[in-house]
């Protein structure tokens, strides 16, 4: 299955891109995708525990079951001022 991944804020700098398409197996979770992305973009590893993951417009946990065509977004932690 194919999902689209969007990188926001300084995640764009860490990956060198704003969007990619990633191929997964049927039954893969958001956690599997996150691990796959960190293997592909090692600079993301430093943000492993603080990355916010969303599918569509809803934040999801790593055990969320992905579906073909999902749009996943990675955000850094929200900071206030």
PyMOL Python script that loads the backbone (N, CA, C, O; Angstrom):
from pymol import cmd

cmd.read_pdbstr("""\
ATOM      1  N   UNK A   1       0.842  -1.165   0.000  1.00  0.00           N
ATOM      2  CA  UNK A   1       0.000   0.000   0.000  1.00  0.00           C
ATOM      3  C   UNK A   1       0.891   1.233   0.000  1.00  0.00           C
ATOM      4  O   UNK A   1       2.066   1.172   0.362  1.00  0.00           O
ATOM      5  N   UNK A   2       0.315   2.339  -0.408  1.00  0.00           N
ATOM      6  CA  UNK A   2       1.067   3.585  -0.540  1.00  0.00           C
ATOM      7  C   UNK A   2       0.436   4.653   0.343  1.00  0.00           C
ATOM      8  O   UNK A   2      -0.777   4.862   0.311  1.00  0.00           O
ATOM      9  N   UNK A   3       1.277   5.331   1.138  1.00  0.00           N
ATOM     10  CA  UNK A   3       0.824   6.458   1.950  1.00  0.00           C
ATOM     11  C   UNK A   3       1.676   7.670   1.606  1.00  0.00           C
ATOM     12  O   UNK A   3       2.821   7.539   1.174  1.00  0.00           O
ATOM     13  N   UNK A   4       1.104   8.846   1.803  1.00  0.00           N
ATOM     14  CA  UNK A   4       1.834  10.094   1.602  1.00  0.00           C
ATOM     15  C   UNK A   4       2.240  10.619   2.970  1.00  0.00           C
ATOM     16  O   UNK A   4       1.433  10.649   3.899  1.00  0.00           O
ATOM     17  N   UNK A   5       3.492  11.030   3.086  1.00  0.00           N
ATOM     18  CA  UNK A   5       4.010  11.547   4.348  1.00  0.00           C
ATOM     19  C   UNK A   5       4.395  13.005   4.151  1.00  0.00           C
ATOM     20  O   UNK A   5       5.115  13.348   3.213  1.00  0.00           O
ATOM     21  N   UNK A   6       3.902  13.865   5.053  1.00  0.00           N
ATOM     22  CA  UNK A   6       4.214  15.292   5.030  1.00  0.00           C
ATOM     23  C   UNK A   6       5.107  15.611   6.228  1.00  0.00           C
ATOM     24  O   UNK A   6       4.843  15.168   7.346  1.00  0.00           O
ATOM     25  N   UNK A   7       6.165  16.385   5.982  1.00  0.00           N
ATOM     26  CA  UNK A   7       7.073  16.811   7.042  1.00  0.00           C
ATOM     27  C   UNK A   7       6.883  18.301   7.272  1.00  0.00           C
ATOM     28  O   UNK A   7       6.893  19.087   6.325  1.00  0.00           O
ATOM     29  N   UNK A   8       6.708  18.692   8.538  1.00  0.00           N
ATOM     30  CA  UNK A   8       6.455  20.091   8.870  1.00  0.00           C
ATOM     31  C   UNK A   8       7.568  20.665   9.731  1.00  0.00           C
ATOM     32  O   UNK A   8       8.298  19.933  10.400  1.00  0.00           O
ATOM     33  N   UNK A   9       7.686  21.989   9.703  1.00  0.00           N
ATOM     34  CA  UNK A   9       8.634  22.755  10.499  1.00  0.00           C
ATOM     35  C   UNK A   9      10.057  22.256  10.211  1.00  0.00           C
ATOM     36  O   UNK A   9      10.411  22.010   9.058  1.00  0.00           O
ATOM     37  N   UNK A  10      10.868  22.109  11.266  1.00  0.00           N
ATOM     38  CA  UNK A  10      12.260  21.729  11.005  1.00  0.00           C
ATOM     39  C   UNK A  10      12.412  20.270  10.616  1.00  0.00           C
ATOM     40  O   UNK A  10      13.528  19.838  10.326  1.00  0.00           O
ATOM     41  N   UNK A  11      11.344  19.499  10.598  1.00  0.00           N
ATOM     42  CA  UNK A  11      11.428  18.150  10.046  1.00  0.00           C
ATOM     43  C   UNK A  11      11.736  18.218   8.553  1.00  0.00           C
ATOM     44  O   UNK A  11      12.340  17.295   8.004  1.00  0.00           O
ATOM     45  N   UNK A  12      11.333  19.289   7.898  1.00  0.00           N
ATOM     46  CA  UNK A  12      11.690  19.478   6.487  1.00  0.00           C
ATOM     47  C   UNK A  12      13.203  19.576   6.337  1.00  0.00           C
ATOM     48  O   UNK A  12      13.781  19.031   5.397  1.00  0.00           O
ATOM     49  N   UNK A  13      13.840  20.279   7.278  1.00  0.00           N
ATOM     50  CA  UNK A  13      15.295  20.407   7.246  1.00  0.00           C
ATOM     51  C   UNK A  13      15.970  19.073   7.538  1.00  0.00           C
ATOM     52  O   UNK A  13      16.967  18.725   6.905  1.00  0.00           O
ATOM     53  N   UNK A  14      15.429  18.329   8.495  1.00  0.00           N
ATOM     54  CA  UNK A  14      16.024  17.041   8.857  1.00  0.00           C
ATOM     55  C   UNK A  14      15.938  16.025   7.731  1.00  0.00           C
ATOM     56  O   UNK A  14      16.816  15.173   7.593  1.00  0.00           O
ATOM     57  N   UNK A  15      14.872  16.109   6.914  1.00  0.00           N
ATOM     58  CA  UNK A  15      14.684  15.133   5.834  1.00  0.00           C
ATOM     59  C   UNK A  15      15.106  15.664   4.468  1.00  0.00           C
ATOM     60  O   UNK A  15      15.391  14.886   3.558  1.00  0.00           O
ATOM     61  N   UNK A  16      15.148  16.992   4.325  1.00  0.00           N
ATOM     62  CA  UNK A  16      15.479  17.586   3.032  1.00  0.00           C
ATOM     63  C   UNK A  16      14.307  17.607   2.069  1.00  0.00           C
ATOM     64  O   UNK A  16      14.490  17.850   0.876  1.00  0.00           O
ATOM     65  N   UNK A  17      13.094  17.354   2.575  1.00  0.00           N
ATOM     66  CA  UNK A  17      11.920  17.383   1.710  1.00  0.00           C
ATOM     67  C   UNK A  17      10.669  17.697   2.533  1.00  0.00           C
ATOM     68  O   UNK A  17      10.673  17.591   3.759  1.00  0.00           O
ATOM     69  N   UNK A  18       9.621  18.077   1.847  1.00  0.00           N
ATOM     70  CA  UNK A  18       8.365  18.388   2.512  1.00  0.00           C
ATOM     71  C   UNK A  18       7.354  17.270   2.427  1.00  0.00           C
ATOM     72  O   UNK A  18       6.419  17.205   3.224  1.00  0.00           O
ATOM     73  N   UNK A  19       7.541  16.384   1.454  1.00  0.00           N
ATOM     74  CA  UNK A  19       6.550  15.320   1.235  1.00  0.00           C
ATOM     75  C   UNK A  19       7.190  14.169   0.486  1.00  0.00           C
ATOM     76  O   UNK A  19       8.010  14.372  -0.409  1.00  0.00           O
ATOM     77  N   UNK A  20       6.806  12.953   0.864  1.00  0.00           N
ATOM     78  CA  UNK A  20       7.242  11.753   0.139  1.00  0.00           C
ATOM     79  C   UNK A  20       6.085  10.758   0.094  1.00  0.00           C
ATOM     80  O   UNK A  20       5.129  10.863   0.862  1.00  0.00           O
ATOM     81  N   UNK A  21       6.187   9.805  -0.807  1.00  0.00           N
ATOM     82  CA  UNK A  21       5.289   8.656  -0.834  1.00  0.00           C
ATOM     83  C   UNK A  21       6.074   7.469  -0.303  1.00  0.00           C
ATOM     84  O   UNK A  21       7.222   7.250  -0.692  1.00  0.00           O
ATOM     85  N   UNK A  22       5.453   6.706   0.584  1.00  0.00           N
ATOM     86  CA  UNK A  22       6.137   5.571   1.205  1.00  0.00           C
ATOM     87  C   UNK A  22       5.301   4.316   1.004  1.00  0.00           C
ATOM     88  O   UNK A  22       4.083   4.336   1.186  1.00  0.00           O
ATOM     89  N   UNK A  23       5.956   3.231   0.631  1.00  0.00           N
ATOM     90  CA  UNK A  23       5.288   1.955   0.418  1.00  0.00           C
ATOM     91  C   UNK A  23       5.357   1.127   1.697  1.00  0.00           C
ATOM     92  O   UNK A  23       6.413   1.007   2.319  1.00  0.00           O
ATOM     93  N   UNK A  24       4.228   0.563   2.074  1.00  0.00           N
ATOM     94  CA  UNK A  24       4.120  -0.281   3.267  1.00  0.00           C
ATOM     95  C   UNK A  24       3.389  -1.565   2.919  1.00  0.00           C
ATOM     96  O   UNK A  24       2.810  -1.697   1.841  1.00  0.00           O
ATOM     97  N   UNK A  25       3.426  -2.508   3.848  1.00  0.00           N
ATOM     98  CA  UNK A  25       2.671  -3.750   3.692  1.00  0.00           C
ATOM     99  C   UNK A  25       1.289  -3.586   4.315  1.00  0.00           C
ATOM    100  O   UNK A  25       1.111  -2.823   5.265  1.00  0.00           O
ATOM    101  N   UNK A  26       0.333  -4.295   3.780  1.00  0.00           N
ATOM    102  CA  UNK A  26      -1.004  -4.306   4.366  1.00  0.00           C
ATOM    103  C   UNK A  26      -0.896  -4.748   5.821  1.00  0.00           C
ATOM    104  O   UNK A  26      -0.215  -5.728   6.124  1.00  0.00           O
ATOM    105  N   UNK A  27      -1.559  -4.036   6.713  1.00  0.00           N
ATOM    106  CA  UNK A  27      -1.506  -4.358   8.135  1.00  0.00           C
ATOM    107  C   UNK A  27      -0.434  -3.612   8.905  1.00  0.00           C
ATOM    108  O   UNK A  27      -0.341  -3.760  10.123  1.00  0.00           O
ATOM    109  N   UNK A  28       0.384  -2.805   8.220  1.00  0.00           N
ATOM    110  CA  UNK A  28       1.409  -2.036   8.913  1.00  0.00           C
ATOM    111  C   UNK A  28       0.777  -0.905   9.717  1.00  0.00           C
ATOM    112  O   UNK A  28      -0.265  -0.361   9.352  1.00  0.00           O
ATOM    113  N   UNK A  29       1.431  -0.573  10.810  1.00  0.00           N
ATOM    114  CA  UNK A  29       0.945   0.465  11.710  1.00  0.00           C
ATOM    115  C   UNK A  29       1.725   1.765  11.508  1.00  0.00           C
ATOM    116  O   UNK A  29       2.716   1.814  10.780  1.00  0.00           O
ATOM    117  N   UNK A  30       1.252   2.798  12.166  1.00  0.00           N
ATOM    118  CA  UNK A  30       1.939   4.078  12.143  1.00  0.00           C
ATOM    119  C   UNK A  30       3.333   3.943  12.749  1.00  0.00           C
ATOM    120  O   UNK A  30       4.264   4.618  12.309  1.00  0.00           O
ATOM    121  N   UNK A  31       3.487   3.088  13.741  1.00  0.00           N
ATOM    122  CA  UNK A  31       4.798   2.840  14.338  1.00  0.00           C
ATOM    123  C   UNK A  31       5.771   2.221  13.355  1.00  0.00           C
ATOM    124  O   UNK A  31       6.947   2.582  13.335  1.00  0.00           O
ATOM    125  N   UNK A  32       5.295   1.294  12.540  1.00  0.00           N
ATOM    126  CA  UNK A  32       6.141   0.679  11.504  1.00  0.00           C
ATOM    127  C   UNK A  32       6.596   1.751  10.522  1.00  0.00           C
ATOM    128  O   UNK A  32       7.768   1.801  10.149  1.00  0.00           O
ATOM    129  N   UNK A  33       5.674   2.602  10.109  1.00  0.00           N
ATOM    130  CA  UNK A  33       6.027   3.687   9.196  1.00  0.00           C
ATOM    131  C   UNK A  33       7.045   4.616   9.843  1.00  0.00           C
ATOM    132  O   UNK A  33       8.029   4.991   9.206  1.00  0.00           O
ATOM    133  N   UNK A  34       6.824   4.991  11.093  1.00  0.00           N
ATOM    134  CA  UNK A  34       7.742   5.892  11.792  1.00  0.00           C
ATOM    135  C   UNK A  34       9.145   5.290  11.844  1.00  0.00           C
ATOM    136  O   UNK A  34      10.126   5.989  11.592  1.00  0.00           O
ATOM    137  N   UNK A  35       9.249   4.002  12.166  1.00  0.00           N
ATOM    138  CA  UNK A  35      10.549   3.322  12.179  1.00  0.00           C
ATOM    139  C   UNK A  35      11.182   3.305  10.800  1.00  0.00           C
ATOM    140  O   UNK A  35      12.388   3.514  10.664  1.00  0.00           O
ATOM    141  N   UNK A  36      10.380   3.057   9.782  1.00  0.00           N
ATOM    142  CA  UNK A  36      10.863   3.036   8.399  1.00  0.00           C
ATOM    143  C   UNK A  36      11.403   4.412   8.006  1.00  0.00           C
ATOM    144  O   UNK A  36      12.434   4.512   7.342  1.00  0.00           O
ATOM    145  N   UNK A  37      10.704   5.467   8.419  1.00  0.00           N
ATOM    146  CA  UNK A  37      11.142   6.822   8.098  1.00  0.00           C
ATOM    147  C   UNK A  37      12.449   7.174   8.803  1.00  0.00           C
ATOM    148  O   UNK A  37      13.302   7.852   8.232  1.00  0.00           O
ATOM    149  N   UNK A  38      12.603   6.717  10.036  1.00  0.00           N
ATOM    150  CA  UNK A  38      13.856   6.999  10.753  1.00  0.00           C
ATOM    151  C   UNK A  38      15.030   6.243  10.138  1.00  0.00           C
ATOM    152  O   UNK A  38      16.159   6.734  10.162  1.00  0.00           O
ATOM    153  N   UNK A  39      14.781   5.063   9.591  1.00  0.00           N
ATOM    154  CA  UNK A  39      15.837   4.334   8.890  1.00  0.00           C
ATOM    155  C   UNK A  39      16.217   5.057   7.594  1.00  0.00           C
ATOM    156  O   UNK A  39      17.389   5.105   7.219  1.00  0.00           O
ATOM    157  N   UNK A  40      15.222   5.611   6.927  1.00  0.00           N
ATOM    158  CA  UNK A  40      15.453   6.324   5.668  1.00  0.00           C
ATOM    159  C   UNK A  40      16.079   7.699   5.898  1.00  0.00           C
ATOM    160  O   UNK A  40      16.905   8.152   5.106  1.00  0.00           O
ATOM    161  N   UNK A  41      15.680   8.360   6.990  1.00  0.00           N
ATOM    162  CA  UNK A  41      16.176   9.688   7.337  1.00  0.00           C
ATOM    163  C   UNK A  41      16.752   9.644   8.757  1.00  0.00           C
ATOM    164  O   UNK A  41      16.064  10.020   9.706  1.00  0.00           O
ATOM    165  N   UNK A  42      17.995   9.196   8.918  1.00  0.00           N
ATOM    166  CA  UNK A  42      18.568   8.996  10.254  1.00  0.00           C
ATOM    167  C   UNK A  42      18.553  10.237  11.152  1.00  0.00           C
ATOM    168  O   UNK A  42      18.598  10.107  12.375  1.00  0.00           O
ATOM    169  N   UNK A  43      18.492  11.413  10.576  1.00  0.00           N
ATOM    170  CA  UNK A  43      18.468  12.621  11.402  1.00  0.00           C
ATOM    171  C   UNK A  43      17.165  12.754  12.189  1.00  0.00           C
ATOM    172  O   UNK A  43      17.094  13.548  13.128  1.00  0.00           O
ATOM    173  N   UNK A  44      16.140  11.996  11.824  1.00  0.00           N
ATOM    174  CA  UNK A  44      14.884  12.002  12.568  1.00  0.00           C
ATOM    175  C   UNK A  44      14.979  11.257  13.904  1.00  0.00           C
ATOM    176  O   UNK A  44      14.151  11.463  14.791  1.00  0.00           O
ATOM    177  N   UNK A  45      15.974  10.404  14.043  1.00  0.00           N
ATOM    178  CA  UNK A  45      16.079   9.556  15.233  1.00  0.00           C
ATOM    179  C   UNK A  45      16.141  10.390  16.513  1.00  0.00           C
ATOM    180  O   UNK A  45      15.599   9.980  17.540  1.00  0.00           O
ATOM    181  N   UNK A  46      16.788  11.540  16.468  1.00  0.00           N
ATOM    182  CA  UNK A  46      16.904  12.375  17.666  1.00  0.00           C
ATOM    183  C   UNK A  46      15.540  12.870  18.139  1.00  0.00           C
ATOM    184  O   UNK A  46      15.392  13.257  19.298  1.00  0.00           O
ATOM    185  N   UNK A  47      14.548  12.861  17.257  1.00  0.00           N
ATOM    186  CA  UNK A  47      13.201  13.339  17.586  1.00  0.00           C
ATOM    187  C   UNK A  47      12.218  12.192  17.824  1.00  0.00           C
ATOM    188  O   UNK A  47      11.013  12.421  17.922  1.00  0.00           O
ATOM    189  N   UNK A  48      12.717  10.976  17.916  1.00  0.00           N
ATOM    190  CA  UNK A  48      11.883   9.765  18.017  1.00  0.00           C
ATOM    191  C   UNK A  48      10.780   9.903  19.064  1.00  0.00           C
ATOM    192  O   UNK A  48       9.614   9.653  18.757  1.00  0.00           O
ATOM    193  N   UNK A  49      11.115  10.290  20.275  1.00  0.00           N
ATOM    194  CA  UNK A  49      10.145  10.296  21.373  1.00  0.00           C
ATOM    195  C   UNK A  49       9.243  11.528  21.389  1.00  0.00           C
ATOM    196  O   UNK A  49       8.213  11.526  22.062  1.00  0.00           O
ATOM    197  N   UNK A  50       9.609  12.566  20.666  1.00  0.00           N
ATOM    198  CA  UNK A  50       8.809  13.789  20.732  1.00  0.00           C
ATOM    199  C   UNK A  50       8.065  14.113  19.434  1.00  0.00           C
ATOM    200  O   UNK A  50       7.412  15.152  19.346  1.00  0.00           O
ATOM    201  N   UNK A  51       8.154  13.252  18.442  1.00  0.00           N
ATOM    202  CA  UNK A  51       7.450  13.472  17.180  1.00  0.00           C
ATOM    203  C   UNK A  51       5.947  13.295  17.364  1.00  0.00           C
ATOM    204  O   UNK A  51       5.491  12.309  17.942  1.00  0.00           O
ATOM    205  N   UNK A  52       5.192  14.260  16.867  1.00  0.00           N
ATOM    206  CA  UNK A  52       3.735  14.147  16.843  1.00  0.00           C
ATOM    207  C   UNK A  52       3.341  13.539  15.504  1.00  0.00           C
ATOM    208  O   UNK A  52       3.781  14.010  14.456  1.00  0.00           O
ATOM    209  N   UNK A  53       2.516  12.497  15.529  1.00  0.00           N
ATOM    210  CA  UNK A  53       2.106  11.775  14.326  1.00  0.00           C
ATOM    211  C   UNK A  53       0.609  11.947  14.117  1.00  0.00           C
ATOM    212  O   UNK A  53      -0.184  11.732  15.034  1.00  0.00           O
ATOM    213  N   UNK A  54       0.230  12.337  12.908  1.00  0.00           N
ATOM    214  CA  UNK A  54      -1.192  12.497  12.591  1.00  0.00           C
ATOM    215  C   UNK A  54      -1.500  11.755  11.305  1.00  0.00           C
ATOM    216  O   UNK A  54      -0.668  11.655  10.403  1.00  0.00           O
ATOM    217  N   UNK A  55      -2.718  11.235  11.243  1.00  0.00           N
ATOM    218  CA  UNK A  55      -3.245  10.638  10.014  1.00  0.00           C
ATOM    219  C   UNK A  55      -4.481  11.454   9.676  1.00  0.00           C
ATOM    220  O   UNK A  55      -5.417  11.548  10.471  1.00  0.00           O
ATOM    221  N   UNK A  56      -4.472  12.045   8.484  1.00  0.00           N
ATOM    222  CA  UNK A  56      -5.528  12.994   8.156  1.00  0.00           C
ATOM    223  C   UNK A  56      -5.381  14.200   9.066  1.00  0.00           C
ATOM    224  O   UNK A  56      -4.322  14.826   9.102  1.00  0.00           O
ATOM    225  N   UNK A  57      -6.429  14.529   9.799  1.00  0.00           N
ATOM    226  CA  UNK A  57      -6.373  15.691  10.701  1.00  0.00           C
ATOM    227  C   UNK A  57      -6.372  15.285  12.174  1.00  0.00           C
ATOM    228  O   UNK A  57      -6.533  16.140  13.045  1.00  0.00           O
ATOM    229  N   UNK A  58      -6.193  13.995  12.467  1.00  0.00           N
ATOM    230  CA  UNK A  58      -6.240  13.505  13.841  1.00  0.00           C
ATOM    231  C   UNK A  58      -4.885  12.945  14.271  1.00  0.00           C
ATOM    232  O   UNK A  58      -4.279  12.152  13.550  1.00  0.00           O
ATOM    233  N   UNK A  59      -4.413  13.361  15.448  1.00  0.00           N
ATOM    234  CA  UNK A  59      -3.223  12.738  16.016  1.00  0.00           C
ATOM    235  C   UNK A  59      -3.548  11.290  16.334  1.00  0.00           C
ATOM    236  O   UNK A  59      -4.652  10.970  16.774  1.00  0.00           O
ATOM    237  N   UNK A  60      -2.568  10.412  16.104  1.00  0.00           N
ATOM    238  CA  UNK A  60      -2.766   8.977  16.314  1.00  0.00           C
ATOM    239  C   UNK A  60      -1.590   8.394  17.080  1.00  0.00           C
ATOM    240  O   UNK A  60      -0.508   8.980  17.120  1.00  0.00           O
ATOM    241  N   UNK A  61      -1.813   7.232  17.689  1.00  0.00           N
ATOM    242  CA  UNK A  61      -0.754   6.512  18.376  1.00  0.00           C
ATOM    243  C   UNK A  61      -0.039   5.594  17.390  1.00  0.00           C
ATOM    244  O   UNK A  61      -0.503   5.364  16.273  1.00  0.00           O
ATOM    245  N   UNK A  62       1.104   5.076  17.834  1.00  0.00           N
ATOM    246  CA  UNK A  62       1.918   4.230  16.961  1.00  0.00           C
ATOM    247  C   UNK A  62       1.222   2.927  16.564  1.00  0.00           C
ATOM    248  O   UNK A  62       1.613   2.300  15.580  1.00  0.00           O
ATOM    249  N   UNK A  63       0.207   2.516  17.304  1.00  0.00           N
ATOM    250  CA  UNK A  63      -0.477   1.266  16.965  1.00  0.00           C
ATOM    251  C   UNK A  63      -1.627   1.458  15.973  1.00  0.00           C
ATOM    252  O   UNK A  63      -2.342   0.508  15.655  1.00  0.00           O
ATOM    253  N   UNK A  64      -1.800   2.681  15.492  1.00  0.00           N
ATOM    254  CA  UNK A  64      -2.854   2.971  14.509  1.00  0.00           C
ATOM    255  C   UNK A  64      -2.589   2.184  13.226  1.00  0.00           C
ATOM    256  O   UNK A  64      -1.482   2.228  12.690  1.00  0.00           O
ATOM    257  N   UNK A  65      -3.586   1.475  12.737  1.00  0.00           N
ATOM    258  CA  UNK A  65      -3.473   0.667  11.524  1.00  0.00           C
ATOM    259  C   UNK A  65      -3.658   1.551  10.296  1.00  0.00           C
ATOM    260  O   UNK A  65      -4.718   2.147  10.102  1.00  0.00           O
ATOM    261  N   UNK A  66      -2.631   1.629   9.479  1.00  0.00           N
ATOM    262  CA  UNK A  66      -2.680   2.473   8.280  1.00  0.00           C
ATOM    263  C   UNK A  66      -3.448   1.790   7.161  1.00  0.00           C
ATOM    264  O   UNK A  66      -3.537   0.564   7.094  1.00  0.00           O
ATOM    265  N   UNK A  67      -4.004   2.628   6.278  1.00  0.00           N
ATOM    266  CA  UNK A  67      -4.720   2.139   5.096  1.00  0.00           C
ATOM    267  C   UNK A  67      -4.123   2.767   3.840  1.00  0.00           C
ATOM    268  O   UNK A  67      -3.528   3.844   3.898  1.00  0.00           O
ATOM    269  N   UNK A  68      -4.282   2.108   2.741  1.00  0.00           N
ATOM    270  CA  UNK A  68      -3.801   2.619   1.461  1.00  0.00           C
ATOM    271  C   UNK A  68      -4.376   4.006   1.214  1.00  0.00           C
ATOM    272  O   UNK A  68      -5.578   4.222   1.367  1.00  0.00           O
ATOM    273  N   UNK A  69      -3.523   4.937   0.835  1.00  0.00           N
ATOM    274  CA  UNK A  69      -3.956   6.295   0.525  1.00  0.00           C
ATOM    275  C   UNK A  69      -3.958   7.247   1.703  1.00  0.00           C
ATOM    276  O   UNK A  69      -4.236   8.434   1.531  1.00  0.00           O
ATOM    277  N   UNK A  70      -3.650   6.749   2.920  1.00  0.00           N
ATOM    278  CA  UNK A  70      -3.609   7.642   4.080  1.00  0.00           C
ATOM    279  C   UNK A  70      -2.580   8.748   3.875  1.00  0.00           C
ATOM    280  O   UNK A  70      -1.575   8.569   3.188  1.00  0.00           O
ATOM    281  N   UNK A  71      -2.858   9.887   4.486  1.00  0.00           N
ATOM    282  CA  UNK A  71      -1.909  11.000   4.517  1.00  0.00           C
ATOM    283  C   UNK A  71      -1.443  11.158   5.946  1.00  0.00           C
ATOM    284  O   UNK A  71      -2.236  11.421   6.850  1.00  0.00           O
ATOM    285  N   UNK A  72      -0.157  10.997   6.138  1.00  0.00           N
ATOM    286  CA  UNK A  72       0.456  11.043   7.461  1.00  0.00           C
ATOM    287  C   UNK A  72       1.287  12.307   7.561  1.00  0.00           C
ATOM    288  O   UNK A  72       1.977  12.682   6.613  1.00  0.00           O
ATOM    289  N   UNK A  73       1.220  12.973   8.723  1.00  0.00           N
ATOM    290  CA  UNK A  73       1.990  14.180   8.958  1.00  0.00           C
ATOM    291  C   UNK A  73       2.856  13.997  10.190  1.00  0.00           C
ATOM    292  O   UNK A  73       2.413  13.453  11.202  1.00  0.00           O
ATOM    293  N   UNK A  74       4.108  14.462  10.095  1.00  0.00           N
ATOM    294  CA  UNK A  74       5.026  14.469  11.231  1.00  0.00           C
ATOM    295  C   UNK A  74       5.278  15.909  11.633  1.00  0.00           C
ATOM    296  O   UNK A  74       5.630  16.754  10.811  1.00  0.00           O
ATOM    297  N   UNK A  75       5.087  16.166  12.925  1.00  0.00           N
ATOM    298  CA  UNK A  75       5.265  17.507  13.483  1.00  0.00           C
ATOM    299  C   UNK A  75       6.249  17.443  14.652  1.00  0.00           C
ATOM    300  O   UNK A  75       6.306  16.438  15.361  1.00  0.00           O
ATOM    301  N   UNK A  76       7.015  18.502  14.853  1.00  0.00           N
ATOM    302  CA  UNK A  76       7.813  18.583  16.084  1.00  0.00           C
ATOM    303  C   UNK A  76       6.886  18.945  17.239  1.00  0.00           C
ATOM    304  O   UNK A  76       5.738  19.331  17.021  1.00  0.00           O
ATOM    305  N   UNK A  77       7.383  18.821  18.463  1.00  0.00           N
ATOM    306  CA  UNK A  77       6.536  19.187  19.600  1.00  0.00           C
ATOM    307  C   UNK A  77       6.125  20.655  19.511  1.00  0.00           C
ATOM    308  O   UNK A  77       6.870  21.498  19.012  1.00  0.00           O
ATOM    309  N   UNK A  78       4.941  20.935  19.999  1.00  0.00           N
ATOM    310  CA  UNK A  78       4.412  22.306  19.981  1.00  0.00           C
ATOM    311  C   UNK A  78       5.102  23.091  21.080  1.00  0.00           C
ATOM    312  O   UNK A  78       5.255  22.618  22.206  1.00  0.00           O
ATOM    313  N   UNK A  79       5.518  24.309  20.726  1.00  0.00           N
ATOM    314  CA  UNK A  79       6.168  25.168  21.712  1.00  0.00           C
ATOM    315  C   UNK A  79       5.391  26.454  21.844  1.00  0.00           C
ATOM    316  O   UNK A  79       4.925  27.019  20.855  1.00  0.00           O
ATOM    317  N   UNK A  80       5.256  26.906  23.049  1.00  0.00           N
ATOM    318  CA  UNK A  80       4.558  28.173  23.295  1.00  0.00           C
ATOM    319  C   UNK A  80       5.547  29.283  23.573  1.00  0.00           C
ATOM    320  O   UNK A  80       6.740  29.034  23.749  1.00  0.00           O
ATOM    321  N   UNK A  81       5.053  30.504  23.612  1.00  0.00           N
ATOM    322  CA  UNK A  81       5.974  31.609  23.832  1.00  0.00           C
ATOM    323  C   UNK A  81       5.486  32.622  24.724  1.00  0.00           C
ATOM    324  O   UNK A  81       6.182  33.604  24.983  1.00  0.00           O
TER     325      UNK A  81
END
""", "prot")
cmd.dss("prot")
cmd.show_as("cartoon", "prot")
cmd.util.cbc("prot")
cmd.orient("prot")
